[in-house]
């Protein structure tokens, strides 16, 4: 059973990650799906893209996780994997920002040029000098552009927690408390000396100066924190239950995706990843609307109690009687007033239902807008599986999605509308003027594609985790899920859209040995690089990754592929693709119906580069907790590889350390073969651990490209990030004196690791 597109009546279904199979193509029935193993070919270059566009990931992956994991995961949609939208982008406008300072400088420069909209989605905004400069820049931009709208989405617990132990309250700020908006130095001085102790303290003057119609301050409150649990957990500790962790920074049509928060060291000496997609109207629209969905299921700041009023001892929830207003008003213990449709703490079950349906409807709506491009990609991947798809915008059918504001001439940049969001029960603030799009001439050659993913386990959405798990398993035969509606027959004539199928041992396969000394089949297999500041792979993702190390390589009777053949999924009834036409995939590809990675390199923070290194109190033990988690992980890896096939992959762990710096980087780089630059990267907020998959709100994007220059720049980014590293093994962590973990910490790991 599938969820209704806009109804908010049905509760999230109680099913596991796998869910039930969904048709691979919109409009196709289950009977139209070709059986797994009956497609002819696959491509290493675009395999992750094909995987993202496939209709049912549960049919492509085995369930290696222990059954106890099901009790940890919350509900998933009944149709399992929610098909994401896919956007095209110009490769030259994908900019890799290498350092925290370039990230801060570029973000401030974007804000200085803002005309229509700014969205900052983060865990929190710090209260240090750079953050105050950023807030002053927002103030000046709002004063300069009367039509500019600013929306900031933070976590309710972290965003209202004081950074210091106490501090003077900013009070009931009004416009009379603020400087002349036209005076830049006065604005900077005001924020520099503002006695702000929390994100809300620093942002509150923007709301009181420019009003709720131009400044939206939204704070997500997890439904998992309620009742006695909320009463018992003090600030900071209550954040372990779940937070808003997604990061997306939108200015007009420019979008920065990162794992970095808007705070302190993240702008100076805390290394993360930062990718700017300039002139990306479609992706910026996606995240702008995603922010509106988060606002609709969170708390919206609506002022403070009058001066002299006593805040309640605990949050007070009142029904709103004002027409056309949110249903509830919440007054917190700090005297802040919030408005919300459903209060997370008092009506958590209803909020789960509401949030689930709004997120699922949002994702489906976004997918519907990009159907022409998605279907063109699916067809191209099926017709020419030996190469990364390159399309022309003029060949994409116009979108039939009804959008009153319209889109670009090629139908690729569909616009979100007030009507769209209103159908989800979400109030939308319309932009004062239309946004520019990438011109048809610039976007004519489509060789780079963006796929966004969302993870919101408390609300029953597992889109990102399902995809990541399938990716970790290594190349799979996904083309049967991309097939046209006519099923692929087991025998007999083949449709023109479907390559012929014969035995893998057919004489038509002219086998060769790899050219050059030292050639190996391992070098012809894909490799994966993964970075996370906090290595703690969850019980669903780790087994998938370990499986890639013990997956066999080529069938014993196949030594190599002829040049130009590309990557063929040679199951017993499959053959190479004999279509005519150019082949732009380099020779040296692997043939296998179940091929693991040649290597998997994981990068994480060394203890001294952990953000909690040198912390006070119980937090000082956090680096030791991650050391113990790494030790246990490496022992499982070594045990797996000891019994693995000789052609299986190798999983290696590296630690990042740089004097005076901490490491917070996260993401994935996928190389079609170990000697090629990446053809795909993923960047965003997930750390791939228990928190990311079961507790927090997360988002990341996949960038899949055939563009040589962009691939080179992604390789450079990955190489630089992996430069100040040292490899660690289980033996090193077992015997190095400086890596010893106290017995009490070791025991605690098995209790607390699901909160990390």
C-alpha positions in Angstrom: 0.0 0.0 0.0 1.4 3.4 -0.9 1.0 6.6 1.1 -1.4 9.2 -0.2 0.3 12.1 -1.9 -1.2 14.9 0.2 -3.4 13.3 2.9 -2.3 13.7 6.4 -4.7 11.1 7.8 -2.7 7.9 7.5 -0.1 7.0 10.1 3.4 5.8 9.1 3.2 2.1 8.3 5.0 -0.3 10.6 7.5 -1.9 8.2 11.2 -2.3 8.1 13.8 -0.7 5.9 13.2 -3.1 3.1 9.6 -2.2 2.7 7.7 -3.7 -0.3 8.8 -3.5 -3.9 7.9 -0.5 -5.9 7.7 -0.3 -9.7 10.9 1.0 -11.3 9.2 3.5 -13.6 6.4 5.8 -12.8 3.2 4.3 -14.2 4.6 0.8 -14.5 3.0 -2.1 -12.7 4.7 -4.8 -10.7 4.2 -7.2 -13.6 6.2 -5.0 -15.8 9.4 -5.4 -13.8 12.0 -7.7 -15.4 13.4 -10.3 -13.0 16.8 -9.6 -11.4 19.6 -11.1 -13.5 17.8 -10.7 -16.8 19.2 -7.4 -17.7 22.2 -7.4 -20.0 24.7 -4.9 -18.8 25.6 -2.4 -16.2 28.0 0.5 -16.0 30.7 1.2 -13.4 30.8 4.8 -14.3 27.1 5.5 -13.7 26.3 2.6 -11.4 25.5 4.8 -8.4 23.3 7.0 -10.5 21.4 4.0 -11.8 21.1 2.7 -8.3 19.6 6.0 -7.1 17.0 5.9 -9.9 16.1 2.2 -9.5 12.6 1.5 -8.2 13.3 -0.9 -5.3 16.6 -1.1 -3.5 15.4 -3.9 -1.2 15.5 -6.2 -4.2 19.1 -5.5 -4.9 20.6 -6.0 -1.4 20.8 -8.8 1.1 19.8 -8.3 4.7 23.0 -8.9 6.7 22.0 -6.9 9.7 21.0 -8.7 12.9 17.3 -9.0 13.5 17.6 -6.8 16.6 18.1 -3.8 14.4 14.5 -3.8 13.4 13.5 -2.9 16.9 15.8 0.1 16.7 14.5 1.5 13.4 11.3 3.3 13.2 8.7 2.9 10.5 9.6 3.2 6.8 7.2 4.1 4.0 5.2 1.2 2.7 6.8 1.5 -0.7 10.3 1.2 0.8 12.8 3.4 -1.1 11.3 6.8 -2.0 12.5 7.7 -5.5 14.4 11.0 -5.3 14.3 13.8 -7.8 17.2 14.2 -10.2 18.5 17.5 -11.4 21.0 18.4 -14.2 23.8 20.9 -13.5 26.6 22.5 -15.4 29.8 20.9 -14.3 31.8 24.2 -14.5 29.4 25.6 -11.9 30.2 23.0 -9.3 32.9 24.6 -7.1 34.9 22.7 -4.5 35.7 25.0 -1.5 38.8 23.5 0.1 39.0 25.1 3.6 36.9 26.5 6.4 38.0 30.0 5.6 37.1 29.8 2.0 33.7 28.4 3.1 33.2 31.4 5.4 34.4 33.9 2.9 32.2 32.6 0.1 29.1 32.4 2.3 29.6 36.0 3.5 30.2 37.1 -0.2 27.0 35.3 -1.3 24.9 37.0 1.5 26.4 40.4 0.5 25.0 39.8 -3.0 21.6 38.3 -2.0 18.5 39.7 -3.7 15.6 37.3 -3.2 16.1 34.6 -0.6 18.5 33.2 2.0 18.1 29.8 3.7 20.5 28.6 6.4 19.8 25.1 7.6 22.1 23.9 10.3 22.4 22.3 13.8 23.0 25.7 15.3 24.6 29.1 14.9 27.4 29.9 17.3 27.9 33.2 19.1 31.6 33.9 18.3 33.0 36.8 16.2 32.5 35.2 12.8 29.0 34.2 13.5 28.2 37.8 14.7 29.7 39.1 11.4 27.5 36.7 9.5 24.4 37.9 11.4 25.3 41.5 10.8 25.6 40.7 7.1 22.1 39.2 7.1 20.8 42.4 8.8 22.5 44.6 6.2 21.2 42.4 3.3 17.6 42.7 4.7 18.0 46.4 5.0 19.4 46.8 1.5 16.9 44.5 -0.4 13.3 45.2 0.7 12.1 42.0 -1.1 14.7 39.7 0.5 13.4 36.9 2.7 15.5 35.0 5.2 14.7 31.6 6.6 16.9 30.0 9.3 16.3 26.4 10.4 18.1 25.1 13.5 17.6 22.4 16.1 15.3 23.4 19.0 17.6 22.0 21.8 21.0 23.1 20.5 19.7 26.4 19.0 18.4 27.6 22.3 21.1 26.2 24.6 23.5 28.9 25.9 27.1 28.4 24.8 28.2 29.8 28.2 27.1 28.8 31.7 24.8 31.8 32.1 24.9 35.2 30.6 22.8 38.4 30.4 19.5 37.9 28.6 19.0 39.9 25.5 15.5 40.8 26.7 12.5 41.8 24.7 14.3 43.4 21.8 12.3 45.9 19.7 13.2 48.1 16.8 14.0 50.9 19.2 16.8 48.7 20.7 18.5 48.4 17.3 20.8 50.6 15.3 19.9 52.5 12.1 19.6 49.7 9.6 21.3 51.7 6.9 24.4 52.2 9.0 26.8 49.3 8.4 29.3 50.1 11.1 26.5 50.6 13.6 25.0 47.3 12.7 28.4 45.5 13.0 29.0 47.1 16.4 25.6 46.2 17.7 26.0 42.5 16.9 29.6 42.5 18.2 28.4 43.7 21.6 25.1 41.9 21.8 25.0 39.8 25.0 23.9 36.7 23.1 24.5 33.3 24.6 22.6 31.1 22.1 21.7 30.9 18.4 18.3 32.4 19.2 19.7 35.3 21.2 21.9 36.3 18.2 19.1 35.9 15.6 16.2 37.4 17.6 17.0 41.1 16.6 16.5 40.2 12.9 13.0 39.0 13.6 12.1 42.0 15.8 13.5 44.4 13.2 12.2 43.1 9.9 9.2 41.1 11.0 7.9 37.5 10.6 6.9 38.1 7.0 10.6 38.5 6.0 12.5 36.6 8.7 11.5 33.1 9.7 13.3 31.4 12.6 12.4 27.7 12.6 13.5 25.2 15.2 13.0 21.4 14.8 12.1 19.5 18.0 12.4 15.8 17.7 9.3 13.8 18.7 11.5 11.3 20.5 12.1 13.8 23.3 8.9 14.0 25.3 7.2 13.3 28.6 9.4 12.1 31.5 12.5 11.8 29.2 12.4 15.5 28.4 11.8 16.4 32.0 14.7 14.2 33.2 17.4 15.2 30.6 19.1 18.6 31.2 20.4 20.8 28.3 23.2 19.3 26.2 22.3 15.7 27.3 18.8 16.0 25.7 20.5 16.5 22.3 21.6 12.8 22.2 18.0 11.8 21.7 17.8 13.4 18.2 18.5 16.8 16.5 18.1 18.6 13.2 21.4 17.9 11.6 20.9 18.7 7.9 23.1 21.5 6.4 22.2 23.5 3.3 23.1 27.1 2.7 21.0 28.8 -0.1 21.4 32.3 -1.4 19.1 33.1 -4.3 19.9 30.2 -6.7 23.3 29.3 -5.3 23.6 26.4 -3.0 26.4 25.3 -0.6 26.2 21.7 0.6 28.4 20.9 3.6 28.6 19.0 6.9 29.8 22.2 8.6 27.7 24.0 11.2 27.6 27.8 11.4 29.9 28.2 14.4 33.4 29.0 15.6 36.0 26.5 14.4 33.8 25.5 11.5 34.9 28.8 9.9 38.6 28.6 10.9 40.3 25.3 12.0 37.6 22.5 11.8 38.0 20.8 8.4 34.9 19.7 6.6 33.7 19.5 3.0 32.0 22.3 1.1 30.6 22.2 -2.4 29.0 25.2 -4.1 26.5 24.6 -6.9 26.1 28.0 -8.4 23.1 29.0 -10.5 21.3 25.9 -9.4 17.7 27.1 -9.3 16.1 23.7 -9.1 18.3 22.4 -6.3 17.9 25.7 -4.4 14.1 25.4 -4.8 14.3 21.9 -3.4 16.1 22.9 -0.3 14.0 26.1 0.2 10.9 24.0 0.1 12.5 21.4 2.4 13.1 24.2 4.8 9.4 25.1 4.7 8.5 21.4 5.4 10.8 21.4 8.5 9.2 24.7 9.6 5.7 23.2 9.2 6.6 20.3 11.6 8.8 22.4 13.9 8.4 25.5 16.1 8.4 29.0 14.6 9.7 31.8 16.7 6.9 34.3 17.5 8.4 36.7 20.1 9.0 36.8 23.8 7.0 37.3 27.0 6.7 41.0 28.0 9.4 42.3 30.2 8.8 41.4 33.8 6.7 38.3 33.0 7.7 35.1 34.7 8.5 32.2 32.3 6.7 28.9 33.1 8.6 26.2 35.0 8.1 23.9 32.0 6.9 24.5 28.5 3.3 25.7 28.4 1.2 24.6 25.4 -1.9 26.6 24.5 -4.4 26.2 21.7 -4.3 29.2 19.3 -7.6 31.0 18.9 -6.4 33.5 16.2 -7.8 32.6 12.7 -5.3 31.5 10.0 -2.6 30.9 12.6 -0.8 27.7 13.7 -2.9 25.5 16.0 -0.6 25.8 19.1 1.4 28.4 21.0 4.2 27.2 23.2 5.9 29.3 25.8 9.2 27.8 26.9 11.1 28.1 30.2 13.2 31.0 28.8 10.2 33.1 28.0 10.3 32.5 24.2 7.0 32.2 22.4 6.6 29.6 19.6 3.9 28.7 17.1 3.5 25.2 15.7 0.9 23.0 14.0 1.6 20.2 16.5 3.8 20.3 19.6 6.5 17.7 19.4 6.8 17.2 23.2 3.1 16.9 24.0 1.7 15.3 20.8 4.7 13.3 19.6 2.7 10.5 17.9 0.6 12.9 15.9 3.7 14.8 14.9 5.3 11.6 13.6 2.3 11.0 11.5 2.1 14.6 10.3 5.9 14.8 9.6 5.9 11.5 7.8 3.2 12.4 5.4 4.5 15.8 4.7 8.0 14.6 4.0 6.8 11.7 1.8 4.5 14.0 -0.1 7.3 16.6 -0.5 9.7 14.0 -1.9 7.1 12.6 -4.3 6.1 16.1 -5.4 9.8 17.0 -6.2 10.2 13.7 -8.0 7.1 14.4 -10.1 8.6 17.7 -11.2 11.7 16.1 -12.6 10.1 13.1 -14.3 11.1 14.0 -17.8 14.8 14.1 -16.9 14.5 11.0 -14.7 12.9 8.9 -17.3 15.3 10.1 -20.0 18.2 9.1 -17.8 16.7 5.7 -17.0 16.2 5.0 -20.7 19.7 6.2 -21.6 21.2 4.0 -18.8 19.3 1.0 -20.1 20.2 1.6 -23.8 23.9 2.5 -23.2 24.9 0.8 -20.0 28.6 1.0 -20.8 29.0 4.7 -20.3 27.9 7.6 -18.1 24.8 9.2 -19.6 25.3 12.5 -21.5 22.0 14.0 -22.6 20.9 17.2 -24.4 18.4 19.4 -22.8 16.6 19.9 -26.1 15.9 16.2 -26.1 14.1 16.2 -22.8 10.3 16.2 -22.9 8.8 19.2 -21.2 7.5 18.5 -17.7 3.8 18.0 -17.5 3.8 18.9 -13.8 1.3 21.7 -13.3 3.1 24.7 -11.9 1.5 28.2 -12.2 4.9 29.9 -12.2 6.3 27.7 -14.9 9.9 26.7 -15.4 12.7 27.0 -17.9 12.1 26.2 -21.5 13.5 22.7 -21.3 11.3 21.8 -18.3 14.3 20.9 -16.1 13.9 23.7 -13.6 10.4 23.4 -12.3 9.3 26.0 -9.7 7.8 25.4 -6.3 4.6 27.3 -5.7 2.4 28.4 -2.9 -0.2 25.9 -4.2 2.3 23.1 -4.0 3.1 23.6 -0.4 -0.4 24.5 0.6 -1.4 21.0 -0.6 0.8 19.7 2.2 -0.7 22.0 4.8 2.3 24.3 4.7 2.2 28.1 4.6 4.6 29.4 2.0 6.2 32.8 1.8 6.2 33.7 -1.9 9.3 35.3 -3.4 9.0 38.8 -4.5 10.4 38.3 -7.9 11.2 35.3 -10.1 14.6 33.7 -9.8 17.0 33.3 -12.7 17.8 29.9 -14.2 20.7 28.5 -16.1 20.2 29.4 -19.7 19.2 26.8 -22.3 22.5 27.3 -24.1 24.5 26.7 -21.0 22.4 23.7 -19.9 22.2 22.0 -23.4 24.9 19.4 -22.7 23.8 17.5 -19.7 26.7 15.4 -18.3 26.4 16.1 -14.5 23.4 15.1 -12.4 22.4 15.9 -8.8 20.3 13.6 -6.7 19.3 14.8 -3.2 18.5 12.4 -0.3 16.7 12.9 3.0 16.9 10.8 6.2 14.4 11.3 9.0 14.0 8.1 10.9 11.9 9.6 13.7 9.4 10.5 11.0 9.7 7.2 9.2 11.7 8.3 6.2 14.8 6.2 5.4 15.6 7.3 1.9 19.3 8.2 2.4 20.1 5.1 4.6 18.5 2.7 2.1 20.6 4.2 -0.8 23.8 4.3 1.2 23.4 0.7 2.3 22.9 -0.4 -1.3 25.9 1.6 -2.4 28.1 0.1 0.3 27.3 -3.4 -1.0 29.1 -2.6 -4.2 28.0 -2.8 -7.8 24.7 -4.6 -8.3 22.6 -5.4 -11.3 20.1 -2.6 -11.3 19.2 -2.3 -14.9 16.2 -4.7 -14.6 14.7 -2.0 -12.4 15.4 0.7 -15.1 13.8 -1.4 -17.9 11.0 -0.2 -20.1 7.6 -1.5 -19.4 7.9 -4.5 -21.8 9.5 -7.3 -19.7 12.8 -8.8 -20.9 12.1 -12.3 -22.0 14.3 -15.1 -20.8 14.7 -16.5 -24.3 13.7 -15.5 -27.8 14.0 -12.2 -29.8 14.9 -9.0 -28.0 13.2 -5.7 -28.3 15.3 -3.0 -29.9 15.5 -1.2 -26.6 17.0 -4.3 -24.9 20.5 -5.7 -25.7 20.7 -9.4 -26.7 21.4 -12.0 -24.0 23.5 -15.1 -24.5 25.7 -17.2 -22.2 28.7 -15.5 -20.5 30.8 -18.4 -21.8 29.8 -17.7 -25.4 32.5 -17.8 -28.0 31.6 -14.3 -29.1 33.3 -13.0 -26.0 36.9 -12.4 -27.2 38.8 -12.7 -23.9 42.1 -10.9 -23.4 44.6 -10.4 -20.6 45.1 -6.9 -19.2 47.8 -5.0 -21.0 50.9 -3.8 -19.3 53.1 -5.2 -16.5 51.6 -5.4 -13.1 48.0 -5.3 -14.4 45.5 -6.9 -12.1 41.8 -7.5 -12.0 41.6 -5.6 -8.7 42.7 -2.4 -10.5 39.7 -2.8 -12.9 37.2 -2.8 -10.1 35.7 0.2 -8.4 37.0 1.7 -5.2 35.3 3.7 -2.5 36.6 6.4 -0.2 34.4 7.4 2.8 35.0 10.1 5.3 33.3 10.7 8.7 34.4 12.7 11.7 32.8 10.1 13.9 33.2 6.5 12.7 30.4 4.4 14.1 28.7 2.6 11.2 25.3 1.3 12.2 24.1 -2.3 12.2 22.6 -1.9 8.7 25.5 -0.1 7.0 28.5 -1.9 8.4 27.5 -5.5 7.3 26.9 -4.1 3.8 30.4 -2.6 3.7 32.0 -5.7 5.1 30.2 -7.8 2.4 32.0 -5.8 -0.3 35.3 -7.2 1.1 34.3 -10.8 0.8 32.4 -10.6 -2.6 34.1 -12.7 -5.3 35.5 -11.0 -8.3 35.4 -12.2 -11.9 34.0 -15.6 -12.8 36.8 -18.2 -13.0 36.4 -18.5 -16.8 36.7 -14.8 -17.5 40.0 -13.0 -17.3 39.3 -9.7 -18.8 37.0 -7.8 -21.2 37.7 -6.6 -24.8 38.5 -2.9 -25.1 35.4 -0.8 -25.6 33.1 -3.4 -24.0 32.9 -1.5 -20.7 31.4 -3.0 -17.6 29.1 -5.9 -18.3 27.1 -7.7 -15.6 27.7 -11.2 -16.8 25.2 -13.4 -15.1 24.8 -16.9 -16.5 22.3 -15.7 -19.2 24.0 -12.4 -20.0 26.3 -11.1 -22.8 28.1 -8.0 -23.7 26.2 -5.2 -25.4 26.7 -5.4 -29.2 25.1 -2.1 -30.0 27.0 0.1 -32.4 28.1 3.5 -31.5 31.0 5.2 -29.6 32.2 4.0 -26.3 33.6 6.6 -24.0 34.4 4.2 -21.1 38.1 3.4 -20.8 39.1 -0.2 -21.2 39.9 -2.1 -18.1 36.5 -2.7 -16.6 35.3 -5.6 -14.5 32.7 -8.2 -15.5 30.7 -9.6 -12.7 27.2 -10.0 -11.6 28.2 -9.3 -8.0 31.4 -7.3 -7.8 32.9 -5.9 -4.7 35.2 -2.9 -4.4 38.9 -3.2 -5.0 39.4 -1.1 -1.9 37.4 0.8 0.7 39.3 3.6 2.4 37.7 5.1 5.5 38.9 8.4 6.9 38.1 9.6 10.4 39.4 11.9 13.1 42.4 10.9 15.2 41.8 11.4 18.9 43.5 14.8 19.0 41.4 15.9 15.9 38.2 14.9 17.5 36.0 17.8 18.3 35.6 16.6 21.9 39.4 16.3 22.6 40.3 18.2 25.7 36.7 18.8 26.7 35.6 19.0 30.3 33.4 16.6 32.3 32.1 13.4 30.8 32.6 14.7 27.2 36.4 14.2 27.7 35.9 10.5 27.2 34.3 10.8 23.7 37.6 10.4 21.8 38.3 7.2 23.7 34.8 6.0 22.9 35.5 6.4 19.2 38.9 4.7 19.6 37.1 1.6 21.0 34.5 1.7 18.3 37.3 1.8 15.7 39.2 -1.0 17.4 36.1 -3.2 17.3 35.4 -2.3 13.7 38.9 -3.2 12.6 38.8 -6.6 14.3 35.5 -7.3 12.4 37.1 -6.2 9.2 40.2 -8.3 9.7 38.1 -11.3 10.6 36.0 -10.9 7.5 39.0 -10.4 5.2 40.8 -13.4 6.6 38.1 -15.6 5.1 37.3 -13.5 2.1 37.9 -14.5 -1.5 41.4 -13.7 -2.7 39.8 -11.2 -5.2 37.8 -9.5 -2.5 38.3 -5.9 -1.5 40.4 -4.5 1.2 39.0 -2.2 3.9 41.5 0.3 5.4 41.1 2.9 8.1 43.0 6.2 8.2 43.1 8.9 10.8 43.3 12.6 10.1 45.4 14.8 12.3 46.7 18.3 11.8 48.2 20.4 14.6 45.7 22.8 16.0 42.9 21.5 13.8 39.9 19.2 14.2 38.3 17.0 11.6 34.5 17.0 10.8 34.6 16.0 7.1 32.1 13.5 5.7 31.1 12.1 2.4 31.8 9.5 -0.3 33.9 9.4 -3.4 33.3 6.6 -5.9 35.9 5.6 -8.5 34.7 3.4 -11.5 38.1 1.7 -11.3 40.8 2.3 -8.8 43.0 4.1 -11.3 40.4 6.6 -12.4 39.2 9.9 -10.8 35.8 9.8 -9.1 32.7 9.8 -11.2 30.5 10.3 -8.2 30.7 12.0 -4.8 28.2 12.4 -2.0 28.3 15.5 0.3 26.1 16.6 3.2 25.4 16.0 6.8 25.3 12.2 7.5 28.1 10.6 9.5 26.8 7.1 8.5 26.4 6.1 12.1 23.6 5.2 14.5 22.6 8.9 15.0 22.4 9.6 11.3 20.3 6.6 10.5 18.0 6.4 13.5 17.8 9.7 15.4 18.6 12.8 13.4 17.3 14.8 10.4 19.9 14.5 7.6 20.4 15.3 4.0 23.1 14.9 1.4 23.4 15.0 -2.4 25.0 12.7 -4.9 26.9 14.4 -7.8 27.3 12.0 -10.7 29.4 13.3 -13.6 31.0 12.3 -16.9 32.8 15.7 -17.1 36.6 15.1 -17.0 37.4 18.5 -15.4 34.9 18.0 -12.6 36.1 14.5 -12.0 39.7 15.8 -11.7 38.7 18.4 -9.2 36.8 15.8 -7.1 40.0 13.7 -7.2 42.0 16.7 -6.0 39.6 17.4 -3.2 39.7 13.8 -2.0 43.5 13.6 -2.2 44.0 16.8 -0.2 41.6 15.7 2.4 43.4 12.3 2.7 46.9 14.0 2.9 47.5 14.6 6.7 46.6 11.0 7.5 48.1 7.8 9.0 46.8 4.3 8.6 45.7 2.5 11.8 45.1 -1.2 12.3 43.6 -3.3 15.0 47.1 -4.3 16.2 48.1 -0.6 16.5 45.0 0.2 18.6 45.5 -2.9 20.7 49.1 -2.3 21.6 49.9 1.4 21.4 50.1 2.8 24.9 48.6 6.1 23.9 45.6 4.4 22.5 44.6 2.5 25.6 41.0 2.8 26.6 39.9 2.7 30.2 37.9 -0.4 31.2 34.9 1.7 32.2 34.8 3.5 28.9 35.1 0.1 27.0 32.1 -1.2 29.0 30.1 2.0 28.4 30.6 1.8 24.6 28.3 -1.1 24.3 25.6 0.9 26.1 26.0 4.3 24.5 27.1 3.6 20.9 23.6 3.8 19.5 23.6 7.5 20.6 26.8 8.3 18.7 
